[in-house]
Amino acid sequence: MTIKNAMTVDVEDYFQVSAFEPYIAKAQWDVLPHRVARNTHHILDLFAEYGVNATFFTLGWVAERYPELVKRIIAEGHELACHGYEHIRVTEQTPGQFRADVAKSKQLLEDLSGMAVKGYRAASYSINASNLWALEVLQEEGFGYSSSIYPVKHDIYGMPDAPRFLYAPLAGHLDFKEIPITTLRLGQKNLPCGGGGFFRFYPYPVSKWAFKRVNTLEQQAGIFYFHPWEIDPGQPRQPGLNLKTRTRHYLNLGRMENRIRKLLEDFEWDTMEKVFL
């Protein structure tokens, strides 16, 4: 029996990524050219072409400005989930600020869609060993799962010692799940293979091999994620970026859509809710 994996999209615009925080102030967001709606509609067209349903972790900021996008996501059978309001990392929030952010975003998405929002993904996978209290807040605010922990070592995010597959992180609340981004265990390290910049960096056969090993050898469903800006090589280039940020953000954008097409052909996909819950 073929294992189905979860296809996910983090719905945010190019100027909202964490790496651009030192370069672009939030006050500029409404005056910069917006490309998130155009790119997400293109992704929806792509998924329709391949008959794939996915989970869209959507910023409240985006949903508020593009409600027709939310309505199309729901109308075409995809799962709508929460990515916070304006892409603030959990590591930068107090518990009170975090609760207000997720409650506001969840309510906004539910009002626009008419559907219950069960899933949450933190900006830049910013739930880690230092702020596991955030999982308790999510459970208390009515979420059924989080996909916010990446069990890798990374300079911006990561919790390398976390479980690699679905688990119940809260004692006494077995119905609340954390569903980590997919990694491949090689030796004593976890190799990231769940999408994003790693997917753009490695040649596609490497990612295909790693994902297939998770499905076949470990018999586990995986999660793949990407962003609308990653299929948009024509996005405005930001001046003054350091070399690491520039490389991470712009590497292989022109190859991304073709790689996504291969992924849609080579594996079976569905929403987070249908694959894991």
C-alpha contacts under 8 A as a table, 3 or more apart, distances in Angstrom:
res1	aa1	res2	aa2	distance
2	T	268	E	7.37
3	I	215	N	6.42
3	I	219	Q	7.56
3	I	220	Q	7.47
3	I	221	A	6.16
3	I	268	E	6.86
4	K	221	A	6.13
4	K	222	G	7.93
4	K	267	F	7.36
4	K	268	E	4.77
4	K	269	W	5.20
4	K	270	D	6.63
4	K	275	V	6.58
5	N	221	A	4.95
5	N	222	G	4.92
5	N	223	I	5.89
5	N	224	F	7.70
5	N	267	F	7.44
5	N	268	E	6.05
5	N	269	W	4.82
5	N	270	D	6.28
5	N	275	V	6.55
6	A	54	A	6.83
6	A	55	T	7.65
6	A	221	A	7.39
6	A	222	G	6.25
6	A	223	I	4.75
6	A	224	F	6.34
6	A	269	W	5.48
6	A	270	D	5.12
6	A	271	T	5.23
6	A	272	M	5.18
6	A	275	V	6.16
7	M	53	N	7.49
7	M	54	A	4.91
7	M	55	T	6.36
7	M	223	I	6.09
7	M	224	F	5.18
7	M	225	Y	6.37
7	M	269	W	5.87
7	M	270	D	6.07
7	M	271	T	6.16
7	M	272	M	7.30
8	T	54	A	5.46
8	T	55	T	4.69
8	T	56	F	5.77
8	T	57	F	7.20
8	T	223	I	7.18
8	T	224	F	5.92
8	T	225	Y	4.71
8	T	226	F	6.81
8	T	271	T	7.30
8	T	272	M	7.56
9	V	54	A	7.44
9	V	55	T	6.34
9	V	56	F	4.82
9	V	57	F	6.03
9	V	225	Y	5.42
9	V	226	F	5.17
9	V	227	H	5.58
9	V	228	P	7.30
10	D	56	F	6.05
10	D	57	F	4.81
10	D	58	T	6.08
10	D	83	H	7.15
10	D	225	Y	6.97
10	D	226	F	6.21
10	D	227	H	5.09
10	D	228	P	7.40
11	V	36	V	7.24
11	V	40	T	7.36
11	V	56	F	6.44
11	V	57	F	5.87
11	V	58	T	4.61
11	V	59	L	6.19
11	V	62	V	7.58
11	V	83	H	7.78
11	V	227	H	6.12
11	V	228	P	6.36
12	E	16	Q	6.35
12	E	17	V	7.60
12	E	36	V	6.33
12	E	58	T	6.92
12	E	59	L	6.23
12	E	62	V	6.86
12	E	227	H	6.83
12	E	228	P	6.95
12	E	229	W	7.75
13	D	16	Q	5.48
13	D	17	V	7.43
13	D	34	H	6.98
13	D	35	R	6.45
13	D	36	V	4.87
13	D	228	P	7.07
13	D	229	W	6.20
14	Y	17	V	6.23
14	Y	35	R	7.68
14	Y	36	V	7.60
14	Y	229	W	5.33
14	Y	235	Q	7.57
15	F	20	F	6.53
15	F	24	I	6.96
15	F	29	W	7.17
16	Q	20	F	6.90
16	Q	21	E	7.53
16	Q	29	W	7.85
16	Q	86	E	7.81
16	Q	87	H	6.76
17	V	20	F	5.63
17	V	21	E	7.11
17	V	87	H	7.50
18	S	21	E	5.41
18	S	87	H	7.54
18	S	89	R	7.87
18	S	123	A	7.77
18	S	124	S	6.84
19	A	22	P	7.30
19	A	245	T	6.42
20	F	23	Y	5.24
20	F	24	I	5.91
20	F	245	T	7.89
21	E	24	I	5.52
21	E	25	A	6.66
22	P	25	A	7.53
23	Y	240	G	7.73
23	Y	241	L	7.43
24	I	28	Q	6.76
24	I	29	W	7.96
25	A	28	Q	5.54
25	A	29	W	7.27
26	K	29	W	5.30
27	A	30	D	7.08
28	Q	31	V	5.42
28	Q	32	L	6.17
29	W	32	L	5.51
30	D	33	P	7.95
30	D	34	H	7.91
34	H	37	A	7.53
35	R	38	R	5.48
35	R	39	N	6.13
35	R	229	W	7.60
35	R	235	Q	7.55
36	V	39	N	5.20
36	V	40	T	5.91
36	V	62	V	7.87
36	V	228	P	6.22
36	V	229	W	6.93
37	A	40	T	5.17
37	A	41	H	6.06
37	A	66	Y	6.89
37	A	69	L	6.71
38	R	41	H	5.31
38	R	42	H	6.35
39	N	42	H	5.03
39	N	43	I	6.36
39	N	228	P	5.24
39	N	229	W	6.78
39	N	231	I	7.31
39	N	232	D	7.00
40	T	43	I	4.93
40	T	44	L	6.19
40	T	69	L	7.83
40	T	228	P	5.54
41	H	44	L	4.96
41	H	45	D	6.21
41	H	69	L	7.34
42	H	45	D	5.01
42	H	46	L	6.24
43	I	46	L	4.90
43	I	47	F	6.17
43	I	228	P	7.28
44	L	47	F	5.12
44	L	48	A	6.13
44	L	73	I	7.57
45	D	48	A	5.08
45	D	49	E	6.22
46	L	49	E	5.09
46	L	50	Y	6.58
47	F	50	Y	5.24
47	F	51	G	5.85
47	F	52	V	4.94
47	F	53	N	6.71
47	F	54	A	7.97
48	A	51	G	4.93
48	A	52	V	6.29
48	A	53	N	8.00
49	E	52	V	7.89
50	Y	264	L	6.87
50	Y	265	E	7.71
52	V	264	L	7.68
52	V	269	W	6.17
52	V	270	D	6.36
53	N	77	G	6.49
53	N	78	H	5.15
53	N	79	E	7.76
53	N	269	W	6.95
53	N	270	D	4.99
53	N	271	T	5.81
54	A	78	H	5.26
54	A	79	E	6.26
54	A	269	W	7.42
54	A	270	D	5.46
54	A	271	T	4.40
54	A	272	M	7.30
55	T	78	H	5.89
55	T	79	E	4.51
55	T	80	L	5.91
55	T	81	A	6.66
55	T	270	D	7.94
55	T	271	T	4.99
55	T	272	M	6.03
56	F	73	I	7.68
56	F	78	H	7.36
56	F	79	E	6.18
56	F	80	L	5.16
56	F	81	A	5.75
56	F	82	C	7.95
57	F	80	L	6.37
57	F	81	A	4.48
57	F	82	C	4.92
57	F	83	H	5.02
57	F	119	G	7.77
57	F	120	Y	6.94
57	F	121	R	6.56
58	T	62	V	7.05
58	T	63	A	6.88
58	T	80	L	7.12
58	T	81	A	6.10
58	T	82	C	5.24
58	T	83	H	5.02
58	T	84	G	7.52
59	L	62	V	5.30
59	L	63	A	6.35
59	L	82	C	6.44
59	L	83	H	4.84
59	L	84	G	5.40
59	L	85	Y	5.06
59	L	86	E	6.13
59	L	87	H	6.94
59	L	105	S	7.43
60	G	63	A	4.98
60	G	64	E	5.96
60	G	82	C	7.48
60	G	83	H	7.31
60	G	84	G	6.18
60	G	85	Y	4.17
60	G	86	E	6.67
60	G	105	S	5.01
60	G	106	K	7.89
60	G	108	L	6.64
60	G	109	L	6.78
61	W	64	E	5.36
61	W	65	R	6.62
61	W	85	Y	5.35
61	W	86	E	5.57
62	V	65	R	5.33
62	V	66	Y	5.97
63	A	66	Y	5.07
63	A	67	P	5.24
63	A	69	L	7.19
63	A	70	V	6.28
63	A	108	L	7.87
63	A	109	L	6.95
64	E	67	P	5.92
64	E	108	L	7.51
66	Y	69	L	5.53
66	Y	70	V	7.17
67	P	70	V	5.18
67	P	71	K	6.39
67	P	112	L	6.61
68	E	71	K	5.00
68	E	72	R	6.19
69	L	72	R	5.17
69	L	73	I	6.26
70	V	73	I	5.16
70	V	74	I	6.45
70	V	80	L	7.59
70	V	109	L	7.79
70	V	112	L	6.98
70	V	113	S	6.41
71	K	74	I	5.30
71	K	75	A	5.99
71	K	112	L	7.24
71	K	113	S	5.95
72	R	75	A	4.90
72	R	76	E	6.06
73	I	76	E	5.60
73	I	77	G	6.78
73	I	78	H	5.48
73	I	79	E	7.21
73	I	80	L	6.93
74	I	77	G	5.40
74	I	78	H	5.52
74	I	79	E	6.63
74	I	80	L	6.80
74	I	113	S	6.77
75	A	78	H	7.57
78	H	271	T	6.83
79	E	271	T	6.19
79	E	272	M	7.67
79	E	273	E	7.47
80	L	109	L	7.83
80	L	117	V	6.41
80	L	119	G	7.91
81	A	109	L	7.97
81	A	117	V	5.52
81	A	118	K	6.47
81	A	119	G	4.86
81	A	120	Y	5.87
81	A	121	R	7.90
82	C	102	V	7.74
82	C	105	S	6.74
82	C	106	K	6.29
82	C	109	L	7.51
82	C	117	V	7.07
82	C	119	G	6.07
82	C	120	Y	4.65
82	C	121	R	6.38
83	H	87	H	7.15
83	H	105	S	7.92
83	H	120	Y	5.83
83	H	121	R	5.09
83	H	122	A	5.89
83	H	123	A	6.52
84	G	87	H	6.05
84	G	88	I	7.41
84	G	101	D	6.22
84	G	102	V	5.48
84	G	105	S	5.69
84	G	106	K	7.94
84	G	120	Y	7.68
84	G	121	R	7.61
84	G	122	A	6.83
84	G	123	A	7.23
85	Y	88	I	7.70
85	Y	101	D	6.11
85	Y	102	V	7.10
85	Y	104	K	7.35
85	Y	105	S	5.26
87	H	122	A	7.96
87	H	123	A	5.24
88	I	92	E	6.87
88	I	93	Q	7.63
88	I	123	A	6.15
89	R	92	E	5.45
89	R	93	Q	7.06
89	R	122	A	6.75
89	R	123	A	5.05
89	R	124	S	6.53
89	R	125	Y	7.90
89	R	126	S	5.57
90	V	93	Q	5.20
90	V	94	T	7.92
90	V	98	F	6.76
90	V	122	A	6.75
90	V	123	A	7.17
90	V	126	S	5.40
90	V	127	I	6.28
90	V	131	N	7.72
90	V	134	A	7.74
91	T	126	S	6.01
91	T	127	I	7.14
91	T	131	N	7.04
93	Q	96	G	7.79
93	Q	97	Q	5.63
93	Q	98	F	5.69
94	T	97	Q	5.14
94	T	98	F	6.07
95	P	98	F	5.07
95	P	99	R	6.11
95	P	133	W	7.54
95	P	134	A	6.97
95	P	137	V	7.74
96	G	99	R	5.19
96	G	100	A	6.28
97	Q	100	A	5.20
97	Q	101	D	6.13
98	F	101	D	5.06
98	F	102	V	6.23
98	F	134	A	7.50
99	R	102	V	5.43
99	R	103	A	5.96
99	R	137	V	6.29
99	R	138	L	7.71
99	R	141	E	7.70
100	A	103	A	5.23
100	A	104	K	6.00
101	D	104	K	5.32
101	D	105	S	6.19
102	V	105	S	5.08
102	V	106	K	5.91
102	V	138	L	7.64
102	V	141	E	7.87
103	A	106	K	5.24
103	A	107	Q	6.13
103	A	141	E	6.57
104	K	107	Q	5.36
104	K	108	L	6.17
105	S	108	L	5.11
105	S	109	L	6.20
106	K	109	L	5.29
106	K	110	E	6.12
106	K	117	V	6.47
107	Q	110	E	5.13
107	Q	111	D	6.01
108	L	111	D	5.20
108	L	112	L	6.26
109	L	112	L	5.23
109	L	113	S	6.02
109	L	117	V	7.24
110	E	113	S	5.16
110	E	114	G	5.32
110	E	115	M	5.34
110	E	116	A	5.78
110	E	117	V	6.26
111	D	114	G	5.53
111	D	115	M	7.72
117	V	143	F	7.05
118	K	142	G	7.31
118	K	143	F	4.65
118	K	144	G	4.88
118	K	145	Y	6.35
119	G	143	F	5.90
119	G	144	G	6.11
119	G	145	Y	5.07
119	G	146	S	5.69
119	G	147	S	7.48
120	Y	138	L	7.91
120	Y	143	F	7.10
120	Y	145	Y	6.53
120	Y	146	S	4.81
120	Y	147	S	6.27
120	Y	148	S	7.34
121	R	125	Y	7.03
121	R	146	S	5.79
121	R	147	S	4.97
121	R	148	S	4.77
122	A	125	Y	5.12
122	A	126	S	5.75
122	A	127	I	6.69
122	A	147	S	7.49
122	A	148	S	5.05
123	A	126	S	6.02
123	A	148	S	7.91
124	S	156	I	7.64
124	S	157	Y	6.59
125	Y	128	N	7.94
125	Y	147	S	7.99
125	Y	148	S	4.69
125	Y	149	I	5.45
125	Y	150	Y	6.25
125	Y	157	Y	5.99
125	Y	158	G	6.98
126	S	148	S	6.71
126	S	149	I	7.14
126	S	157	Y	5.81
126	S	158	G	7.47
127	I	130	S	7.64
127	I	131	N	5.99
127	I	132	L	6.44
127	I	134	A	7.08
127	I	148	S	5.84
127	I	149	I	5.76
128	N	131	N	5.75
128	N	132	L	6.20
128	N	149	I	6.40
128	N	157	Y	7.68
128	N	158	G	6.53
128	N	159	M	5.45
129	A	132	L	5.89
129	A	159	M	6.57
131	N	134	A	5.99
132	L	135	L	5.69
132	L	136	E	7.49
133	W	136	E	5.31
133	W	137	V	6.59
134	A	137	V	5.03
134	A	138	L	6.28
135	L	138	L	5.08
135	L	139	Q	6.30
135	L	146	S	7.47
135	L	169	P	7.74
135	L	170	L	7.65
136	E	139	Q	5.17
136	E	140	E	6.17
136	E	170	L	7.08
137	V	140	E	5.07
137	V	141	E	6.11
138	L	141	E	5.10
138	L	142	G	6.51
138	L	143	F	5.51
138	L	146	S	7.76
139	Q	142	G	5.36
139	Q	143	F	5.27
139	Q	144	G	6.63
139	Q	145	Y	7.79
139	Q	176	F	6.46
140	E	143	F	7.45
143	F	146	S	7.61
143	F	176	F	7.56
144	G	175	D	6.96
144	G	176	F	5.03
144	G	177	K	6.60
145	Y	176	F	5.39
145	Y	177	K	4.59
145	Y	178	E	5.67
145	Y	179	I	7.18
146	S	177	K	6.32
146	S	178	E	4.82
146	S	179	I	6.16
147	S	178	E	5.73
147	S	179	I	4.77
147	S	180	P	5.42
147	S	181	I	6.86
148	S	178	E	7.41
148	S	179	I	7.50
148	S	180	P	6.52
148	S	181	I	7.70
149	I	158	G	6.62
149	I	159	M	6.63
149	I	162	A	7.73
149	I	178	E	7.61
149	I	179	I	7.56
149	I	180	P	5.13
149	I	181	I	6.74
150	Y	157	Y	7.36
150	Y	158	G	4.98
150	Y	159	M	6.02
150	Y	160	P	7.36
150	Y	162	A	7.93
150	Y	180	P	5.59
150	Y	181	I	5.24
150	Y	182	T	7.70
151	P	158	G	5.58
151	P	159	M	4.67
151	P	160	P	4.15
151	P	161	D	6.30
151	P	162	A	5.35
151	P	163	P	6.97
151	P	164	R	6.23
151	P	180	P	6.94
151	P	181	I	7.30
151	P	183	T	7.24
151	P	190	N	7.04
152	V	158	G	4.98
152	V	159	M	5.74
152	V	160	P	4.23
152	V	161	D	7.84
152	V	183	T	7.68
152	V	189	K	7.79
152	V	190	N	5.77
152	V	191	L	7.12
152	V	192	P	6.68
153	K	157	Y	7.35
153	K	158	G	5.28
153	K	159	M	6.51
153	K	160	P	5.35
154	H	157	Y	5.41
154	H	158	G	5.59
155	D	158	G	7.94
159	M	162	A	5.63
160	P	190	N	7.26
163	P	166	L	7.58
163	P	167	Y	7.34
163	P	180	P	7.57
164	R	180	P	6.08
164	R	181	I	7.61
164	R	182	T	6.91
164	R	183	T	6.78
165	F	179	I	6.20
165	F	180	P	5.90
165	F	182	T	7.51
165	F	220	Q	7.79
166	L	177	K	6.62
166	L	178	E	5.79
166	L	179	I	4.46
166	L	180	P	6.50
166	L	276	F	7.88
167	Y	177	K	5.62
167	Y	178	E	5.60
167	Y	179	I	6.70
168	A	171	A	7.68
168	A	173	H	7.36
168	A	174	L	5.39
168	A	175	D	7.18
168	A	176	F	5.96
168	A	177	K	4.64
168	A	178	E	6.16
169	P	174	L	7.84
169	P	176	F	7.51
169	P	177	K	6.57
169	P	178	E	6.44
170	L	173	H	5.44
170	L	174	L	6.82
170	L	176	F	7.27
171	A	174	L	6.94
173	H	176	F	5.81
174	L	177	K	7.23
181	I	194	G	5.81
181	I	222	G	7.49
181	I	223	I	5.74
181	I	224	F	7.36
182	T	192	P	6.76
182	T	193	C	6.01
182	T	194	G	4.78
182	T	222	G	5.40
182	T	223	I	5.49
182	T	224	F	7.23
183	T	190	N	5.66
183	T	191	L	5.31
183	T	192	P	4.64
183	T	193	C	5.25
183	T	194	G	6.44
184	L	190	N	5.43
184	L	191	L	4.90
184	L	192	P	6.51
184	L	193	C	6.66
184	L	210	A	6.29
184	L	211	F	7.66
184	L	213	R	7.78
184	L	214	V	6.62
185	R	188	Q	7.20
185	R	189	K	5.89
185	R	190	N	4.51
185	R	191	L	6.09
186	L	189	K	5.51
186	L	190	N	6.10
186	L	191	L	6.71
192	P	195	G	7.81
192	P	198	F	6.83
193	C	198	F	6.74
193	C	199	F	6.78
193	C	207	S	6.03
193	C	210	A	6.50
193	C	211	F	6.70
193	C	224	F	7.97
194	G	198	F	7.85
194	G	199	F	7.37
194	G	211	F	7.89
194	G	222	G	7.45
194	G	223	I	5.86
194	G	224	F	4.57
194	G	225	Y	6.22
195	G	198	F	5.97
195	G	199	F	4.77
195	G	200	R	7.78
195	G	224	F	5.27
195	G	225	Y	4.98
195	G	226	F	5.90
196	G	199	F	5.48
196	G	200	R	6.69
196	G	225	Y	6.24
196	G	226	F	5.08
196	G	227	H	7.35
197	G	200	R	5.05
197	G	201	F	6.06
197	G	248	R	6.27
197	G	249	H	7.37
197	G	251	L	7.84
198	F	201	F	4.99
198	F	202	Y	6.19
199	F	202	Y	5.67
199	F	203	P	7.68
199	F	204	Y	7.23
199	F	207	S	6.49
200	R	203	P	7.43
200	R	251	L	6.66
200	R	252	N	5.75
200	R	253	L	7.37
200	R	255	R	7.74
200	R	256	M	6.56
201	F	251	L	7.00
201	F	252	N	7.26
202	Y	206	V	6.24
202	Y	207	S	6.81
203	P	206	V	5.70
203	P	207	S	7.08
204	Y	207	S	5.28
204	Y	208	K	6.18
204	Y	259	R	6.49
205	P	208	K	4.97
205	P	209	W	5.98
206	V	209	W	5.15
206	V	210	A	6.22
207	S	210	A	5.15
207	S	211	F	6.09
208	K	211	F	5.28
208	K	212	K	6.00
208	K	263	L	7.54
209	W	212	K	5.19
209	W	213	R	6.22
210	A	213	R	5.23
210	A	214	V	6.55
211	F	214	V	5.22
211	F	215	N	6.45
211	F	222	G	7.14
212	K	215	N	5.05
212	K	216	T	5.96
213	R	216	T	5.17
213	R	217	L	5.26
213	R	218	E	6.90
214	V	217	L	5.88
214	V	218	E	5.11
214	V	219	Q	6.37
214	V	220	Q	5.84
214	V	221	A	7.31
214	V	222	G	7.06
215	N	218	E	5.93
215	N	219	Q	4.71
215	N	220	Q	5.04
215	N	221	A	5.94
215	N	222	G	7.15
216	T	219	Q	5.04
216	T	220	Q	7.55
221	A	275	V	7.52
226	F	230	E	6.91
227	H	230	E	5.40
227	H	231	I	7.66
228	P	231	I	5.97
228	P	232	D	7.18
229	W	232	D	5.10
229	W	233	P	7.90
229	W	235	Q	7.38
230	E	233	P	7.36
230	E	253	L	5.60
230	E	256	M	6.62
231	I	253	L	5.88
231	I	254	G	6.97
231	I	255	R	7.99
231	I	256	M	5.57
231	I	257	E	5.44
232	D	235	Q	5.75
232	D	253	L	6.45
232	D	254	G	7.28
233	P	250	Y	7.69
233	P	253	L	5.08
233	P	254	G	5.27
238	Q	241	L	6.76
241	L	245	T	6.17
241	L	246	R	5.69
242	N	245	T	5.54
242	N	246	R	6.09
243	L	246	R	5.13
243	L	247	T	5.98
244	K	247	T	5.22
244	K	248	R	6.07
245	T	248	R	5.21
245	T	249	H	6.09
246	R	249	H	5.43
246	R	250	Y	6.03
246	R	251	L	7.94
247	T	250	Y	5.57
247	T	251	L	5.41
248	R	251	L	5.84
250	Y	253	L	5.84
252	N	255	R	5.25
252	N	256	M	6.45
253	L	256	M	5.26
253	L	257	E	7.98
254	G	257	E	7.25
255	R	258	N	5.74
255	R	259	R	6.42
256	M	259	R	5.12
256	M	260	I	6.20
257	E	260	I	5.03
257	E	261	R	6.26
258	N	261	R	5.05
258	N	262	K	6.41
259	R	262	K	5.07
259	R	263	L	6.26
260	I	263	L	4.96
260	I	264	L	6.19
261	R	264	L	5.12
261	R	265	E	6.30
262	K	265	E	5.06
262	K	266	D	6.02
263	L	266	D	5.14
263	L	267	F	6.10
264	L	267	F	5.89
264	L	268	E	7.15
264	L	269	W	7.36
265	E	268	E	7.83
270	D	274	K	6.47
270	D	275	V	6.32
271	T	274	K	5.32
271	T	275	V	6.11
272	M	275	V	5.27
272	M	276	F	5.82
272	M	277	L	7.46
273	E	276	F	5.59
273	E	277	L	5.10
274	K	277	L	5.98
